[in-house]
Amino acid sequence: MAPRVLPRRPIITAAGMAGALAAVAAVTALAQQVPEVLSWAISPHDDPNTVQLSLSYRSQGGRSMYSHTRPVSELAGLTAAQLDAKTKQPVRFRVTRDAGALDCQGEVQSQRGSGDCRFQASAAFAQTLRQRGIGEPSEAQLFRLTMSNIGLAYVNELARQRYATPSVHDLVSAGDHGANLTYLQEMGAAGYRLGRVDALVRTRDHGVSAKYVAALRDAGYDRLSADELVRLRDHGVSADWLGAVRKAGYGGLSTDDLVQMRDHGVSAAFIEGLQKSGYRRVSAPDMVRMRDHGVSTSFVQQLVSVGYGHLSPDELIELRDRGISAGFVAKVAEAGEKLSADQLIELQERGSTFAARR
């Protein structure tokens, strides 16, 4: 046998490693740069006193965009008369937030417009963060805080809800992930003051909203931990599904039971089908096992129709696993036999053996 030749691994020299690290550092630096110019666009909104303001810019990772409904009054220097003009009007306006400001210019006409903006960081806000023990923000971090509108009100609300003092990175992450002031306040009002910004960001990333919390509370689940909320949301335990299951008589189930039922396809329709067949209080684990073994509501109903409505979940599963159909059971019943589940299995096996021998 020829000797096995292993492929050579490339040898990374100290110079090569230094070059690779320098390349990574260069990319990181580019990603952290403040864009020289941003593009803005305005479009009309149902409320005549507000506009849809979109801000976008190109970065190392592609194109980023922020779009919000803003009162015209927040765009200092832009007037309603300019927006309503039927011919193009040159405009200049300023969007001021705690972390910085955007000086913008361009043209508007008939409630629409576009142009460019330039960013100016706020030294005063940077000083406030230092004084609060939060840290020294870079210009790039101040830019991201400006774009997500994370400012002093957010920092104060964290303190009011007794969150741990955040880092600048925490504040930037909260803004980037949509865990903004509204979300912070709504979750706090719902009883979830999570103590750390990264925990708040996690619940936001997993789609746990104050509305979801309220829906769970309405369904009887009002003392769940943040981890339980995230787990239920991740496994698709929706308020609608939970309400339907509860209506079917299954309230007060543990979060483990809820997750298992949802993961294994135990729907309200499945529960109702079992109940119509006389199976009114099948346990959550038994329903999960029945679903896993292919025990459908139609299979149960067919067995009930030929006089086998007394079988336990274990017996139903055993019959299904052995391939015993409702038709086979019906033939046995027509012959005047009333056999147990074990006897049905034995009878089918004897018949299969006899048929094979012939």
Secondary structure, DSSP 8 states (H G I E B T S, - for coil): -------------HHHHHHHHHHHHHHHHHHTS--S-EEEEEEE-SSTTEEEEEEEEEETTEEEEEEEEEEGGGSBT--HHHHH-SS-EEEEEEEEETTEEEEEEEEEETTEEEEEEEEEE-HHHHHHHHHTTS----HHHHHHHHHHT--HHHHHHHHHTT-----HHHHHHHHHTT--HHHHHHHHHTT---SSHHHHHHHHHTT--HHHHHHHHHTT--S--HHHHHHHHHTT--HHHHHHHHHTT--S--HHHHHHHHHTT--HHHHHHHHHTT-----HHHHHHHHHTT--HHHHHHHHHTT-----HHHHHHHHHTT--HHHHHHHHHTT----HHHHHHHHHHHHHHHHH-
